[in-house]
Amino acid sequence: MDFPDDLRFAEESLKQAEKEFLSGNDGIAEALLVKLSSGPFTSDTKIAQEKIQNLDESRYVKWSRWVKKYEFSASFWKDEGYPSIDTTTHQASNPDWYSKRTGTTTFVKDLMIHRKILAPTVNGELKSPPTPLGKPSNRWLLDFVALSSLRLSLKNHWEKLVRDIVMKRPQTSLVLVAKRLGLEIPEVLDIARKIRNLDDRVIEYDVSDSSKNLTYICRKPDSSLNPLVDITL
C-alpha cells in the first residue's frame, strides 16, 4: 500500500476512535495504538504512549483552590494535533489546513460538551495534592492526549511529504504534488506556505506568466533528497 494510503487508513481509524471517545467510552486509545504499532507508524505510537505516561493534568484543567470551578483549558494547547478552542465562544483559534481537512475543530467542540471535568486532585477535594503524572482524575485525558499525539504525527507526515518533494528541485508544480498525494490544491498551498524556506516562493497566481501558477520555487534545492513519495515529471 502506498504511504499516502497508509496515512488515510490511519486517519480513518483515528476518526472512528474519536467517535467512540465522544460516545463516552474510555480506554479506546490502547486498542488504536496496538492497531497502528506494527506498521509505518510504530515510532508515532511510541511517542503517544510516552505522552500518556507523562501526562500532566494541570496542562489541561484549570482550577482554583478557592473557587470550586474546573475548566478544560483548551486555549492552552500548543503543538498538538487538535486546534485550540476558545472556552467561552467554542470557536477554533486559527484552525490550520489539517484541522479543516479532518474536521477536528468539530471534534473538540463536541468533546467540551460530552465530557465532564473533575477536580485535578488525588481525591477530588480542594485541599488535596494534584494528581501525579500519568494518573489524571479525568481519565479520559489519557485517550485525548494519545489521539491528539497521533493527529499531530499524521499532520507532520503529510507536511514532510510535501516538503521533501518541493525541496528536491528548483521548481515544482503544486498541482502535480496534490494529484500524487491525493490532497486538495488549497491544502497543498497551505502546507507549502507553512514549510517554505524564507528565500523560497509559493506562487498561487502569476499575472505575467501563467505557466508559473501554483508553483513552488526553491532557491537552494537539495538534489540528494529521496522523498518517500515523489512526483513524475
KEFIPA-762805 format. One record per residue: x, y, z of N, C-alpha, C in turn; residue in three letters. Coordinates in nm, 4 decimals. Last residue first. Layout:
((X Y Z) (X Y Z) (X Y Z) "ala");
...
***
This chain:
((0.7765 1.3817 -1.3410) (0.7768 1.4959 -1.4303) (0.7603 1.4545 -1.5754) "leu");
((0.6113 1.2492 -1.0740) (0.6760 1.2126 -1.2002) (0.6643 1.3297 -1.2957) "thr");
((0.6790 1.2966 -0.7227) (0.6008 1.3179 -0.8441) (0.6812 1.2708 -0.9643) "ile");
((0.7222 1.0629 -0.4477) (0.7651 1.1719 -0.5362) (0.6735 1.1814 -0.6582) "asp");
((0.7643 0.9633 -0.1181) (0.6702 0.9661 -0.2310) (0.7083 1.0837 -0.3189) "val");
((0.9973 0.9987 0.0167) (0.9276 0.8709 0.0314) (0.8255 0.8529 -0.0800) "leu");
((1.2642 1.1615 -0.1560) (1.1293 1.1626 -0.0988) (1.0676 1.0234 -0.0915) "pro");
((1.5640 1.2138 -0.1021) (1.4991 1.0964 -0.1605) (1.3588 1.0849 -0.1010) "asn");
((1.7977 1.4713 -0.1703) (1.6756 1.4266 -0.1034) (1.6149 1.3082 -0.1780) "leu");
((1.9962 1.5710 -0.3216) (2.0235 1.4443 -0.2534) (1.9004 1.3901 -0.1799) "ser");
((1.9294 1.8174 -0.4114) (1.9095 1.7055 -0.5044) (1.9348 1.5699 -0.4389) "ser");
((1.7829 2.0671 -0.2725) (1.8735 1.9620 -0.2264) (1.8481 1.8366 -0.3103) "asp");
((1.7688 2.4133 -0.3736) (1.7196 2.2752 -0.3719) (1.8273 2.1765 -0.3287) "pro");
((1.7357 2.7035 -0.2978) (1.8506 2.6177 -0.2705) (1.8044 2.4717 -0.2611) "lys");
((1.4924 2.8104 -0.3813) (1.6170 2.8797 -0.4153) (1.7400 2.7913 -0.3953) "arg");
((1.2092 2.6847 -0.5265) (1.3066 2.6581 -0.4205) (1.4412 2.7175 -0.4612) "cys");
((0.8849 2.7628 -0.5837) (1.0197 2.7957 -0.6295) (1.1162 2.7796 -0.5126) "ile");
((0.5943 2.5991 -0.6672) (0.6863 2.6238 -0.5566) (0.8249 2.6475 -0.6156) "tyr");
((0.2946 2.7086 -0.8273) (0.4315 2.6579 -0.8343) (0.5081 2.6914 -0.7070) "thr");
((0.0520 2.8170 -0.9380) (0.0547 2.7011 -0.8480) (0.1904 2.6303 -0.8544) "leu");
((0.1808 2.9466 -1.2443) (0.0700 2.9351 -1.1497) (0.0833 2.8060 -1.0680) "asn");
((0.3654 2.9608 -1.4409) (0.4164 2.9555 -1.3040) (0.3052 2.9478 -1.1991) "lys");
((0.2326 2.9979 -1.6713) (0.2968 2.8670 -1.6533) (0.3515 2.8493 -1.5121) "ser");
((0.1531 3.2605 -1.6817) (0.0573 3.1636 -1.6282) (0.1183 3.0254 -1.6065) "ser");
((0.3079 3.5354 -1.6141) (0.3448 3.4060 -1.6713) (0.2566 3.2976 -1.6099) "asp");
((0.1993 3.7615 -1.5015) (0.2875 3.7782 -1.6170) (0.3225 3.6471 -1.6869) "ser");
((0.0518 3.6845 -1.2839) (-0.0161 3.7596 -1.3897) (0.0691 3.7706 -1.5166) "val");
((0.0384 3.3932 -1.1179) (0.1369 3.4846 -1.1759) (0.0737 3.5545 -1.2962) "asp");
((-0.0710 3.2542 -0.8191) (-0.1129 3.3079 -0.9487) (-0.0116 3.4108 -0.9960) "tyr");
((0.0830 3.1297 -0.6248) (-0.0533 3.0826 -0.6500) (-0.1005 3.1278 -0.7875) "glu");
((0.3969 3.0413 -0.5489) (0.3219 3.1215 -0.6455) (0.1842 3.0589 -0.6671) "ile");
((0.6114 3.0730 -0.3001) (0.4944 2.9924 -0.3323) (0.4060 3.0785 -0.4211) "val");
((0.9642 3.0810 -0.2825) (0.8387 3.1464 -0.3210) (0.7310 3.0423 -0.3474) "arg");
((1.2407 3.1063 -0.0453) (1.1586 3.0383 -0.1450) (1.0315 3.1186 -0.1750) "asp");
((1.3763 3.2156 0.1624) (1.4141 3.2599 0.0280) (1.3277 3.1983 -0.0824) "asp");
((1.2694 3.0831 0.3851) (1.2495 3.2273 0.3696) (1.2799 3.2769 0.2283) "leu");
((1.1042 2.7744 0.2952) (1.2189 2.8492 0.3453) (1.2001 2.9971 0.3124) "asn");
((0.7746 2.6508 0.3729) (0.8714 2.7117 0.2816) (0.9872 2.7786 0.3564) "arg");
((0.5706 2.5449 0.5221) (0.7025 2.4791 0.5308) (0.8115 2.5498 0.4493) "ile");
((0.3439 2.7071 0.4728) (0.3886 2.6808 0.6094) (0.5331 2.6317 0.6149) "lys");
((0.3088 2.7045 0.2017) (0.3331 2.8333 0.2677) (0.3887 2.8126 0.4078) "arg");
((0.2582 2.4318 0.1685) (0.3759 2.4924 0.1057) (0.4096 2.6260 0.1716) "ala");
((0.0129 2.4050 0.3013) (0.1311 2.3343 0.3511) (0.2575 2.4008 0.2976) "ile");
((-0.1504 2.5614 0.1364) (-0.1338 2.5971 0.2775) (-0.0096 2.5309 0.3367) "asp");
((-0.1267 2.4142 -0.1040) (-0.0841 2.5540 -0.0972) (-0.0581 2.5963 0.0468) "leu");
((-0.2468 2.1766 -0.0290) (-0.1046 2.1762 -0.0635) (-0.0484 2.3177 -0.0600) "val");
((-0.5078 2.2734 0.0078) (-0.4356 2.2116 0.1195) (-0.2854 2.2125 0.0929) "glu");
((-0.5807 2.3618 -0.2480) (-0.5700 2.4592 -0.1379) (-0.4949 2.4037 -0.0171) "pro");
((-0.5755 2.1030 -0.3829) (-0.4766 2.2063 -0.4124) (-0.4682 2.3124 -0.3029) "ile");
((-0.6164 1.8136 -0.1724) (-0.6740 1.9245 -0.2481) (-0.5656 2.0310 -0.2707) "glu");
((-0.4306 1.5070 -0.2225) (-0.4751 1.6195 -0.1421) (-0.5387 1.7241 -0.2330) "leu");
((-0.2974 1.2953 -0.3372) (-0.4410 1.2837 -0.3145) (-0.4953 1.3908 -0.2230) "gly");
((-0.0371 1.3052 -0.4089) (-0.0659 1.2746 -0.2683) (-0.2145 1.2566 -0.2403) "leu");
((-0.0512 1.3663 -0.6824) (0.0236 1.2480 -0.6367) (-0.0146 1.2076 -0.4955) "arg");
((-0.2022 1.6049 -0.6844) (-0.2519 1.4860 -0.7532) (-0.1834 1.3598 -0.7026) "lys");
((-0.0338 1.7780 -0.5419) (-0.1683 1.7488 -0.4912) (-0.2229 1.6205 -0.5523) "ala");
((0.1871 1.7786 -0.7164) (0.2017 1.7329 -0.5776) (0.0660 1.6926 -0.5218) "val");
((0.0787 1.8912 -0.9459) (0.1282 1.7535 -0.9503) (0.1433 1.6948 -0.8104) "leu");
((0.0252 2.1429 -0.8412) (-0.0852 2.0637 -0.8957) (-0.0454 1.9162 -0.8997) "val");
((0.2668 2.2469 -0.7868) (0.1877 2.2049 -0.6717) (0.0632 2.1279 -0.7151) "leu");
((0.5566 2.1859 -0.9566) (0.4147 2.2111 -0.9758) (0.3368 2.1583 -0.8564) "ser");
((0.8628 2.3282 -0.8654) (0.7722 2.2143 -0.8538) (0.6285 2.2589 -0.8748) "thr");
((1.2033 2.4000 -0.9108) (1.0645 2.4408 -0.9350) (0.9742 2.3181 -0.9349) "gln");
((1.4425 2.2827 -0.8205) (1.4275 2.4283 -0.8221) (1.2829 2.4747 -0.8360) "pro");
((1.3899 2.0014 -0.5900) (1.4124 2.0596 -0.7229) (1.3879 2.2102 -0.7218) "arg");
((1.3430 1.9303 -0.3260) (1.4367 1.8490 -0.4049) (1.4782 1.9175 -0.5345) "lys");
((1.1466 2.0587 -0.1960) (1.2834 2.0992 -0.1638) (1.3872 2.0261 -0.2489) "met");
((0.9138 1.9339 -0.2749) (0.9416 2.0687 -0.3272) (1.0823 2.1163 -0.2978) "val");
((0.9327 1.6805 -0.1468) (0.9148 1.6910 -0.2919) (0.9594 1.8277 -0.3423) "ile");
((0.9609 1.7385 0.1240) (1.0671 1.6653 0.0560) (1.0559 1.6755 -0.0961) "asp");
((0.7135 1.8732 0.1758) (0.8431 1.9398 0.1924) (0.9519 1.8694 0.1118) "arg");
((0.5167 1.6740 0.1394) (0.5205 1.7914 0.0522) (0.6582 1.8570 0.0566) "val");
((0.5923 1.4991 0.3457) (0.5816 1.4504 0.2087) (0.5909 1.5668 0.1101) "leu");
((0.5688 1.6643 0.5687) (0.7024 1.6189 0.5273) (0.7002 1.5648 0.3839) "lys");
((0.2936 1.6923 0.5838) (0.3757 1.8106 0.5557) (0.5166 1.7716 0.5125) "glu");
((0.2157 1.4312 0.6479) (0.1680 1.4946 0.5239) (0.2596 1.6107 0.4861) "trp");
((0.3461 1.4068 0.8983) (0.3806 1.3186 0.7867) (0.3378 1.3797 0.6534) "his");
((0.2140 1.5959 1.0542) (0.3562 1.6138 1.0241) (0.4015 1.5265 0.9076) "asn");
((-0.0378 1.4744 1.0696) (-0.0236 1.6047 1.0044) (0.1219 1.6288 0.9649) "lys");
((0.0342 1.2488 1.2163) (-0.0152 1.2327 1.0796) (-0.0056 1.3647 1.0027) "leu");
((0.1118 1.3679 1.4608) (0.2060 1.2867 1.3836) (0.1625 1.2747 1.2375) "ser");
((-0.1270 1.4869 1.5457) (-0.0110 1.5702 1.5159) (0.0892 1.4944 1.4300) "leu");
((-0.2807 1.2562 1.5875) (-0.3221 1.3561 1.4881) (-0.2042 1.4439 1.4472) "arg");
((-0.1370 1.1405 1.7964) (-0.1426 1.0729 1.6670) (-0.1857 1.1689 1.5565) "leu");
((-0.1842 1.3285 1.9990) (-0.0473 1.2992 1.9562) (-0.0458 1.2343 1.8181) "ser");
((-0.4616 1.3070 2.0265) (-0.4015 1.4330 1.9842) (-0.2607 1.4116 1.9308) "ser");
((-0.4823 1.0465 2.1240) (-0.5440 1.0812 1.9958) (-0.4833 1.2090 1.9391) "leu");
((-0.3458 1.0796 2.3690) (-0.2977 0.9840 2.2695) (-0.3534 1.0173 2.1312) "ala");
((-0.5045 1.2708 2.4964) (-0.3641 1.3009 2.4692) (-0.3078 1.2073 2.3630) "val");
((-0.7497 1.1303 2.5182) (-0.7405 1.2550 2.4434) (-0.5963 1.2860 2.4037) "phe");
((-0.6878 0.9161 2.6872) (-0.7265 0.8913 2.5488) (-0.7083 1.0170 2.4650) "asp");
((-0.6304 1.0664 2.9164) (-0.5319 0.9713 2.8645) (-0.5602 0.9402 2.7176) "leu");
((-0.8613 1.2032 2.9726) (-0.7479 1.2790 2.9195) (-0.6402 1.1868 2.8622) "leu");
((-1.0283 1.0338 3.0997) (-1.0477 1.0458 2.9554) (-0.9355 1.1274 2.8903) "trp");
((-0.9763 1.0668 3.3666) (-0.9062 0.9598 3.2965) (-0.9234 0.9661 3.1451) "arg");
((-0.9262 1.3002 3.5641) (-1.0053 1.2945 3.4409) (-0.9404 1.1925 3.3484) "asn");
((-0.7196 1.2547 3.7301) (-0.8529 1.2236 3.7813) (-0.9524 1.2189 3.6665) "ser");
((-0.4295 1.0976 3.5802) (-0.5236 1.2086 3.5962) (-0.6546 1.1636 3.6595) "pro");
((-0.1523 0.9859 3.5843) (-0.2676 0.9337 3.6582) (-0.3685 1.0454 3.6860) "lys");
((0.0665 1.1021 3.4622) (0.0154 0.9783 3.4062) (-0.1057 0.9209 3.4764) "gly");
((0.1867 1.2536 3.7556) (0.1992 1.2367 3.6113) (0.1453 1.1003 3.5673) "leu");
((-0.0662 1.2889 4.0182) (0.0702 1.2661 3.9669) (0.0691 1.2481 3.8156) "pro");
((-0.2922 1.5569 4.1022) (-0.2679 1.4206 4.0549) (-0.1261 1.4061 4.0015) "thr");
((-0.2290 1.7704 4.3868) (-0.2636 1.7450 4.2463) (-0.2290 1.6023 4.2057) "pro");
((-0.3588 1.7120 4.7234) (-0.2497 1.7370 4.6272) (-0.2933 1.7082 4.4845) "pro");
((-0.6550 1.8757 4.8555) (-0.5733 1.7582 4.8259) (-0.4638 1.7930 4.7256) "ser");
((-0.8359 2.0709 4.8975) (-0.7089 2.0819 4.9685) (-0.6161 1.9637 4.9425) "lys");
((-1.0627 1.9975 4.7430) (-0.9877 2.1184 4.7116) (-0.8482 2.1215 4.7733) "leu");
((-1.0877 1.6549 4.6360) (-1.1079 1.7582 4.7373) (-1.0163 1.8768 4.7091) "glu");
((-1.0286 1.4480 4.4625) (-1.1360 1.5392 4.4270) (-1.1645 1.6491 4.5272) "gly");
((-0.8074 1.3007 4.5217) (-0.9363 1.2506 4.5694) (-1.0523 1.3467 4.5437) "asn");
((-0.5980 1.4210 4.3824) (-0.5958 1.2763 4.4015) (-0.7287 1.2193 4.4501) "val");
((-0.7292 1.6615 4.1438) (-0.6592 1.6252 4.2676) (-0.6764 1.4760 4.2917) "thr");
((-0.8754 1.8230 3.9495) (-0.7496 1.7530 3.9203) (-0.6668 1.7248 4.0457) "pro");
((-1.2231 1.7672 3.9531) (-1.1115 1.8384 4.0160) (-0.9832 1.7593 3.9942) "ala");
((-1.3516 1.6826 3.6263) (-1.3384 1.6617 3.7704) (-1.2226 1.7441 3.8244) "leu");
((-1.5737 1.7415 3.3693) (-1.4421 1.7753 3.4230) (-1.4442 1.7620 3.5744) "ile");
((-1.7280 1.5356 3.1181) (-1.7324 1.6112 3.2428) (-1.5911 1.6333 3.2948) "lys");
((-1.7874 1.5544 2.7700) (-1.7036 1.5048 2.8791) (-1.7099 1.5962 3.0010) "arg");
((-1.9462 1.6730 2.5729) (-1.9717 1.5342 2.6112) (-1.8896 1.4834 2.7298) "his");
((-1.8550 1.9309 2.5242) (-1.9946 1.9100 2.5633) (-2.0147 1.7731 2.6264) "ile");
((-1.5986 1.9117 2.4450) (-1.6247 2.0015 2.5563) (-1.7685 1.9913 2.6048) "met");
((-1.6269 1.7452 2.2206) (-1.5576 1.6968 2.3400) (-1.5950 1.7816 2.4611) "leu");
((-1.7360 1.9156 2.0313) (-1.8188 1.8091 2.0882) (-1.7590 1.7537 2.2157) "asp");
((-1.5088 2.0722 1.9807) (-1.6312 2.1349 2.0297) (-1.7210 2.0308 2.0964) "lys");
((-1.3374 1.8749 1.8816) (-1.3038 1.9415 2.0068) (-1.4261 2.0118 2.0660) "val");
((-1.4709 1.8046 1.6421) (-1.4454 1.7044 1.7457) (-1.4193 1.7703 1.8802) "phe");
((-1.4597 2.0405 1.4966) (-1.5891 1.9914 1.5434) (-1.5718 1.8899 1.6546) "thr");
((-1.1867 2.0391 1.4453) (-1.2452 2.1513 1.5189) (-1.3796 2.1091 1.5771) "thr");
((-1.1383 1.8214 1.2845) (-1.1064 1.8081 1.4271) (-1.1558 1.9265 1.5097) "thr");
((-1.1762 1.7839 1.0128) (-1.2913 1.8138 1.0968) (-1.2638 1.8052 1.2455) "gly");
((-0.9719 1.7513 0.8337) (-1.0144 1.6336 0.9100) (-1.1340 1.6581 1.0007) "thr");
((-0.9320 2.0026 0.7172) (-0.9461 1.8836 0.6329) (-1.0093 1.7673 0.7090) "arg");
((-0.9027 2.1734 0.9327) (-1.0122 2.1961 0.8373) (-1.0391 2.0693 0.7572) "lys");
((-0.6753 2.0702 1.0468) (-0.7990 2.0669 1.1249) (-0.9204 2.0915 1.0355) "ser");
((-0.4949 2.1224 0.8368) (-0.5249 1.9853 0.8763) (-0.6548 1.9766 0.9559) "tyr");
((-0.4713 2.3968 0.8072) (-0.5203 2.3177 0.6943) (-0.5648 2.1786 0.7379) "trp");
((-0.5847 2.5282 1.1283) (-0.4922 2.5135 1.0161) (-0.5517 2.4215 0.9096) "asp");
((-0.7762 2.7773 1.2922) (-0.7645 2.6364 1.2510) (-0.6761 2.6247 1.1273) "pro");
((-0.7677 3.0117 1.4821) (-0.6835 2.9925 1.3636) (-0.6678 2.8453 1.3248) "asn");
((-0.9348 2.8672 1.7271) (-0.8394 2.9764 1.7106) (-0.7465 2.9435 1.5939) "ser");
((-1.2797 2.7860 1.7083) (-1.1400 2.7477 1.6913) (-1.0536 2.8710 1.6699) "ala");
((-1.5163 2.8639 1.9633) (-1.4685 2.8825 1.8270) (-1.3197 2.8468 1.8189) "gln");
((-1.6361 2.8778 2.2089) (-1.6215 2.7458 2.1464) (-1.5840 2.7568 1.9985) "his");
((-1.6461 3.1032 2.3623) (-1.7218 3.1043 2.2364) (-1.7258 2.9680 2.1677) "thr");
((-1.4987 3.0094 2.5885) (-1.6221 3.0868 2.6028) (-1.7083 3.0786 2.4773) "thr");
((-1.2711 2.8772 2.5160) (-1.3629 2.8075 2.6060) (-1.4937 2.8822 2.6276) "thr");
((-1.1544 2.8490 2.1959) (-1.1898 2.9474 2.2975) (-1.2980 2.8864 2.3866) "asp");
((-0.9305 2.5934 2.1166) (-1.0697 2.6368 2.1162) (-1.0894 2.7387 2.2273) "ile");
((-0.6728 2.4829 1.8987) (-0.7132 2.5477 2.0231) (-0.8555 2.5990 2.0077) "ser");
((-0.6949 2.1709 1.7184) (-0.6890 2.3173 1.7242) (-0.7280 2.3685 1.8620) "pro");
((-0.4841 1.8849 1.7817) (-0.6160 1.9467 1.7735) (-0.6049 2.0980 1.7838) "tyr");
((-0.2234 1.7960 1.8121) (-0.2963 1.7618 1.6909) (-0.4326 1.8243 1.6755) "gly");
((-0.0037 2.0595 1.9310) (-0.0747 1.9327 1.9425) (-0.1630 1.9137 1.8209) "glu");
((0.1223 2.3036 1.9864) (0.1927 2.1976 1.9135) (0.1279 2.0613 1.9349) "asp");
((-0.0691 2.3646 2.2741) (0.0316 2.4119 2.1791) (0.1012 2.2914 2.1162) "lys");
((-0.3515 2.4643 2.4525) (-0.2856 2.3587 2.3758) (-0.1864 2.4206 2.2792) "trp");
((-0.4927 2.6555 2.5879) (-0.3504 2.6448 2.6162) (-0.2798 2.5359 2.5367) "phe");
((-0.7610 2.6481 2.5446) (-0.6889 2.7599 2.4844) (-0.5380 2.7494 2.5041) "ser");
((-0.8621 2.4416 2.6946) (-0.8349 2.4182 2.5527) (-0.7525 2.5288 2.4893) "ala");
((-0.8817 2.3540 2.9771) (-0.8048 2.4693 2.9264) (-0.7627 2.4507 2.7808) "ser");
((-1.1743 2.2988 3.1252) (-1.0844 2.2335 3.0307) (-1.0106 2.3439 2.9550) "phe");
((-1.2088 2.3991 3.4593) (-1.2301 2.4295 3.3185) (-1.1270 2.3595 3.2326) "glu");
((-1.3819 2.4100 3.7605) (-1.2770 2.3446 3.6822) (-1.3089 2.3628 3.5347) "tyr");
((-1.4339 2.5557 4.0660) (-1.4690 2.5605 3.9252) (-1.3528 2.5040 3.8452) "lys");
((-1.4536 2.6570 4.3501) (-1.4680 2.5209 4.3002) (-1.5222 2.5228 4.1574) "lys");
((-1.2067 2.8717 4.4450) (-1.3353 2.8671 4.3762) (-1.3490 2.7287 4.3128) "val");
((-0.9689 2.8141 4.5623) (-1.0623 2.8997 4.6364) (-1.2016 2.9016 4.5735) "trp");
((-0.8114 2.6763 4.3984) (-0.8382 2.6141 4.5283) (-0.9386 2.6946 4.6105) "arg");
((-0.9032 2.6504 4.0601) (-0.8662 2.7379 4.1718) (-0.9001 2.6678 4.3017) "ser");
((-0.7897 2.5312 3.7384) (-0.8744 2.5286 3.8566) (-0.8198 2.6212 3.9638) "trp");
((-0.7763 2.3816 3.4196) (-0.7501 2.4993 3.5032) (-0.8418 2.4920 3.6240) "lys");
((-0.6469 2.1110 3.2672) (-0.7570 2.1502 3.3549) (-0.7138 2.2669 3.4423) "val");
((-0.4161 2.0740 3.1180) (-0.5448 2.0659 3.0510) (-0.6632 2.1108 3.1362) "tyr");
((-0.1935 2.0825 3.2703) (-0.1877 2.1476 3.1394) (-0.3257 2.1614 3.0776) "arg");
((-0.2441 1.9232 3.4861) (-0.2557 2.0679 3.5059) (-0.2477 2.1454 3.3744) "ser");
((-0.1798 1.6651 3.4122) (-0.3206 1.7072 3.4063) (-0.3376 1.8580 3.4187) "glu");
((0.0586 1.5501 3.2211) (0.0466 1.6475 3.3288) (-0.0935 1.7070 3.3208) "asp");
((0.1613 1.2330 3.1250) (0.0540 1.3318 3.1171) (0.0478 1.4189 3.2423) "leu");
((0.3432 1.0362 3.0757) (0.3915 1.1603 3.1366) (0.2868 1.2716 3.1354) "asn");
((0.2022 0.8320 2.9527) (0.2729 0.8030 3.0770) (0.3170 0.9286 3.1507) "gln");
((0.1147 0.9656 2.7210) (0.0181 0.9124 2.8178) (0.0847 0.8947 2.9539) "ile");
((0.3552 1.0139 2.5961) (0.2742 1.1274 2.6385) (0.1671 1.0852 2.7384) "lys");
((0.4348 0.7544 2.5376) (0.5148 0.8342 2.6306) (0.4356 0.9538 2.6825) "glu");
((0.2417 0.6862 2.3477) (0.2493 0.6128 2.4741) (0.3256 0.6927 2.5788) "gln");
((0.3115 0.8605 2.1403) (0.1813 0.8745 2.2056) (0.1807 0.8040 2.3413) "ala");
((0.5595 0.7529 2.0722) (0.5523 0.8910 2.1214) (0.4214 0.9128 2.1965) "ile");
((0.4745 0.5056 1.9779) (0.5618 0.5114 2.0952) (0.5599 0.6513 2.1576) "lys");
((0.3326 0.5778 1.7528) (0.2591 0.5182 1.8638) (0.3428 0.5195 1.9920) "thr");
((0.5431 0.6711 1.5959) (0.4373 0.7638 1.6361) (0.3573 0.7082 1.7539) "asp");
((0.6884 0.4426 1.5441) (0.7504 0.5477 1.6258) (0.6464 0.6471 1.6758) "ser");
((0.4968 0.3034 1.3812) (0.5467 0.2479 1.5079) (0.6038 0.3561 1.5989) "thr");
((0.3759 0.3444 1.1399) (0.3575 0.4463 1.2430) (0.4037 0.3981 1.3813) "phe");
((0.3812 0.1431 0.9537) (0.4754 0.2552 0.9357) (0.4670 0.3618 1.0445) "pro");
((0.2847 -0.1135 1.1875) (0.3040 -0.0638 1.0525) (0.4029 0.0508 1.0461) "gly");
((0.2236 -0.1833 1.4440) (0.3009 -0.2802 1.3653) (0.3278 -0.2343 1.2222) "ser");
((0.0642 0.0093 1.5671) (0.2026 -0.0072 1.6119) (0.2870 -0.0978 1.5232) "ser");
((-0.2033 0.0395 1.5185) (-0.1112 0.1140 1.4336) (0.0359 0.0857 1.4624) "leu");
((-0.3236 -0.1253 1.7103) (-0.3594 -0.1407 1.5689) (-0.2566 -0.0752 1.4764) "lys");
((-0.2284 -0.0191 1.9478) (-0.1890 -0.1549 1.9094) (-0.2122 -0.1755 1.7598) "val");
((-0.3599 0.2246 1.9427) (-0.2136 0.2223 1.9394) (-0.1617 0.0847 1.9002) "leu");
((-0.6257 0.1392 1.9639) (-0.5807 0.2096 1.8435) (-0.4293 0.2057 1.8312) "leu");
((-0.6327 0.0299 2.2191) (-0.6590 -0.0565 2.1040) (-0.6093 0.0084 1.9749) "ala");
((-0.5759 0.2659 2.3680) (-0.4902 0.1475 2.3777) (-0.5075 0.0566 2.2563) "glu");
((-0.7814 0.4447 2.3269) (-0.6501 0.4727 2.2671) (-0.5621 0.3483 2.2664) "ala");
((-1.0008 0.3716 2.4736) (-1.0018 0.3422 2.3297) (-0.8655 0.3616 2.2660) "ile");
((-1.0496 0.4199 2.7400) (-0.9525 0.3164 2.7056) (-0.9452 0.2847 2.5578) "gly");
((-1.4048 0.4812 2.7454) (-1.2683 0.5075 2.7898) (-1.1777 0.3923 2.7477) "asp");
((-1.6903 0.6230 2.5821) (-1.6035 0.5089 2.6107) (-1.4647 0.5552 2.6534) "asn");
((-1.8478 0.8327 2.5022) (-1.8266 0.8125 2.6453) (-1.7379 0.6962 2.6809) "gly");
((-1.8684 0.9100 2.2470) (-1.9819 0.8324 2.2989) (-1.9670 0.8018 2.4469) "ser");
((-1.6254 1.0218 2.1932) (-1.7366 1.1131 2.2199) (-1.8594 1.0404 2.2724) "leu");
((-1.4812 0.7840 2.1439) (-1.4443 0.8710 2.2557) (-1.5612 0.9615 2.2929) "phe");
((-1.5942 0.6981 1.9088) (-1.6105 0.6168 2.0290) (-1.5804 0.6989 2.1534) "glu");
((-1.5028 0.9042 1.7419) (-1.6470 0.8827 1.7594) (-1.6744 0.8022 1.8861) "lys");
((-1.2282 0.8604 1.7590) (-1.2836 0.9862 1.8101) (-1.4345 0.9751 1.8318) "glu");
((-1.2082 0.6165 1.6284) (-1.1747 0.6238 1.7703) (-1.2317 0.7512 1.8335) "ala");
((-1.2712 0.6985 1.3708) (-1.3596 0.6044 1.4391) (-1.3351 0.6070 1.5892) "gln");
((-1.0489 0.8603 1.3225) (-1.1840 0.9183 1.3189) (-1.2832 0.8297 1.3906) "lys");
((-0.8421 0.6730 1.3283) (-0.8488 0.7789 1.4283) (-0.9884 0.8388 1.4363) "leu");
((-0.9028 0.5297 1.0995) (-0.9015 0.4609 1.2289) (-0.9123 0.5613 1.3427) "ser");
((-0.8667 0.7295 0.9115) (-0.9991 0.6698 0.9270) (-1.0104 0.5968 1.0602) "glu");
((-0.5916 0.7720 0.9451) (-0.6860 0.8797 0.9739) (-0.8278 0.8271 0.9927) "glu");
((-0.4868 0.5304 0.8564) (-0.4665 0.5698 0.9961) (-0.5657 0.6789 1.0359) "ala");
((-0.5618 0.5497 0.5864) (-0.6125 0.4398 0.6697) (-0.6012 0.4744 0.8173) "phe");
((-0.4135 0.7701 0.5089) (-0.5592 0.7797 0.5071) (-0.6234 0.6682 0.5903) "arg");
((-0.1540 0.6660 0.5373) (-0.1954 0.7819 0.6155) (-0.3469 0.7919 0.6220) "leu");
((-0.1614 0.4639 0.3462) (-0.1402 0.4293 0.4872) (-0.1866 0.5434 0.5784) "asp");
((-0.1830 0.6243 0.1212) (-0.2951 0.5365 0.1554) (-0.2840 0.4909 0.3009) "asp");
((0.0702 0.7440 0.1250) (-0.0489 0.8272 0.1433) (-0.1732 0.7450 0.1765) "pro");
((0.2222 0.4984 0.0770) (0.2234 0.5657 0.2075) (0.1075 0.6636 0.2259) "phe");
((0.0512 0.2230 -0.0800) (0.1230 0.3483 -0.0900) (0.1151 0.4239 0.0432) "asp");
((0.0844 -0.1196 0.0000) (0.0000 0.0000 0.0000) (0.0878 0.1244 0.0000) "met");
***
